[in-house]
């Protein structure tokens, strides 16, 4: 699609400078106050808004192929664009698993066909995410895959993880770990603590996560290959990452919005919308995750967008699948619940994740000569989350009825508006 000329007029950059952004043929041509706007340019009004780089999500379950009843690449992409995203890393726990060149190509093609965000498939570390045999990392890396994970499960076998890190090091790719020692977490449906005792539900202890974080830090120290920690949720994990970074190790970490906004007390009514892995933790953990985002221990906010059909989420707490929606609410939750200065907000929602995903050439920064991936935020808009109005196919948001401050007004991907005045354009 030819992008032509587009101007985003009257907004301010993250540092408060007033600036118009002029885009020509998909590339940022000017960023300046009262910039000269070509006569044929389409104009997006950004008055009162903050104009920054398009957001990058390191962690979305788009469910295609295999579970199109819950989400498709197209519906997930639309949710992402409405959330301000221009790039999304698609998790490989699909059916079939993204563990071969053919499935990588399929997901990529589906992303291109939807045409709403750049979809970057992550590859699995092990075949079928079964934790037994290494997937063909080189075959997928040759196609440009830069992030590998068995997300949904952690790689349990120490030797296999070590070997995978050695391969990753040679290939220049990053392994992203879902930290959960299944020998401790098996059967647990929420955080193990006072609330799980009160509710009589089996719990997952914090140590199930922290032991795997500690193991991977030890392996990272030996092999030197980067490790990215997915959805860190406990104070102990945050502290382990903080110390590993102080030691100069190439580790990075992300936090999901639900881990800095919700706690295990939310499960008091046995509502499965709050069931998620890793589970919602205690207030002290929630505060530690927030602190990690503020002090740069945590590099990224990642949604862990996990759509599930109503039929499956309506099962009992023991049987319902874990996971909650995230793409359409992440930015507003960050704006409402965290007091991050705007440059730090874009660091954790755009440039940080772009660096981790190794897509910083196209994403993560708004600059002259760069691909025009832009997010325009109206910080003054207050809105109520209405689960019936979400673009996602699924409805499992834990935030229904919550009033949030700050909303995406426009999203521009590659010079083309995918969202205009809060409306998806396709
Ligand atoms: O809650 C979760 N849901 N955690 C995961 O790691 C996987 C995800 C899913 O795929 O539903």
Boltz pocket constraint, residues with backbone or C-beta under 6 A from the ligand:
constraints:
  - pocket:
      binder: B
      contacts: [[A, 61], [A, 93], [A, 151], [A, 152], [A, 153], [A, 178], [A, 275], [A, 276], [A, 277], [A, 278], [A, 304], [A, 306], [A, 307], [A, 321], [A, 322], [A, 323], [A, 324]]
      max_distance: 6.0
